[in-house]
Amino acid sequence: MGTFTIGCLIKNQVDREKSVKIPRLMVDTGADATWIPRKLLEQIDIQVEKRWPYQIAKGHCVYRDVGYALIRVGQRETADEVVFAEKGDRKVLGPRALTGLGLRVDPRNKKLIEIKAHPVARAMPSMVGTPRCGVRSAQRADPTFSNYRLFAASP
């Protein structure tokens, strides 16, 4: 998938007046977590809650601090873990934040689009084709819905 960038706002969960605008954040569905430069997170007093290992694209493991923040894209907002990115790390908006924001990636048009309904569980064979959230067939309404549902519901 080609990559693209978006802007977002990161806020302190405790004091929401403390925020920082990130004009360009790479959307990366292979990253898992959202990575924001340490300097920006410290600027708005995001606290380190834990230290976690991550396997980066080059294949080796790095340890990074992790905190909790509010992430806002457009009019949508979610609470999520944010990784304190160090010098040389990419600024990334990960798929967990996208799910919380109710957004998914349209790789062809390189943009984010609204998820009509969050999948809850894998559909039972008897449920295939039954109305979901006012849509007769989620497959017809959104051709990627079934793939997303299987990914989201996999153990």
N, C-alpha and C positions, 0 to 999 in steps of 0.2 A: 504494500500500500504506500502511496506517496504521502509525504508528511505535509502538514500545514500548521500555521500558528493562529492563535486567537489571543485576545486580551482578556484579563480577568482581574478581579479584586480579591485580595486575601485579607480577612479580618480576624482580629483577636476574638475568641469566643466569649471571653469574660468581659472585656471592654470593647464593645463593637464600634466605638468611635475611633479606635486604633486600626488603621487599614493601610494597605499599600497596593497601588495599581501596578499590575504587570502588563505592559503593552504587548509583549510577544511571548507566548508560552506554546511550546510545541505540543500538539495533540499526538499522543503515542499510545495506541491500544495494546502494545506489547510490554509496556513498562510496569504495570500494576499500580504503582503509587504515584503521587504528585510530588515533584521535586521543585523546591523554591530555594533560591540562594539564601544561605545562612544569614547574611548581612540584612536582608530584607525582613526575614522572620524575626530576628533580634530587634530590629527597628520598631516593630509593633508588639514587642514583648511576648512572643509565642514561646512557651516554656518547653524545654526538652523533657519528654515523658519516658523515653526508652531509647535504647540503641539496638539497631537491627541489622542483620547481614543482607546484602543484596548482590545478586550476580548480575554484573553489567554486561553490555553487549559484547565486549571484548573477551568475555568468558571468565574473568577472575572475580573474586568476591571482595566487596568493600563493606565496611561498617559505617553506618550513618546514624546520626541522631534523628529522632522522630518526635513530632509534636502534634497538637490538634488545632485546627483552624477552621474558619468558615471560608468557603470558596464560592465566589459569585461570578457567574457568566451571564451577561444580559440581565434579565429579570429573575433568573433562577439562582437559588442558593442552597448549599448543602454543607454539613459538617463532615470533615474527613481528616485522616492522618496526612501530615505533610512531612516530607523528608527534608532535612537541612542540607541542601546541596552545597558541596565544597567547590573550590576553584577547579575548573575543568569539567565539572558535571553539567549536564544539560538541564535547562529549565523545561519541565515536562508536566502536562496535565494528563494524568493516568486514567484508565478505564473505571476504577472504583469511583472516582469523583464524577466521571461522566454518568455513571449509573445513578448516583445520588442526585445529580442535576436533572435526571430524566432526559438525557441526550444520548445520541449514538452518532457514530461517524458515517458520513456518506463519502466513501473513498473516491468515487468517480468525480463528484463535484467539489471535493475537498472542503466540506463544511459539516457543521453539526446540525442534526435534525432532532426534533422532538420524538420521544418514545410515547406512543399513544397510551400504552398500559404496561406496567411492570409485570413481567411473568412471575408467577408465584411458585408453580411446580410443573413438572413434566406432565403433558397431557396424557390421559388414559386413552387407549384406542377407541373406546366408546365415545370420547369427547371430541374427536377429530371432526371438524365441520360444524360443531355446535356454536351458537352465537357467543361471542366473548366481548364484553364491554361495548355492546351495541353494534359490533361489527359481525356480520354473518360469517365471514371467513377472514381470520387474521392473516392468513397466507395471501389472499387476494389484496387485502388492504396494504400489506407491507411484506414483500417477498422475502425479506431477510428475517422476519419475525420468528419463524420456526427455528432457524439456525441460532438466533440470539437466545431463544427460550432454552434450547438444548445446552448451550454454553453456560447460561446462567444457572440452570438447575442441576448441572452435573455435580456429582459428589466430589 
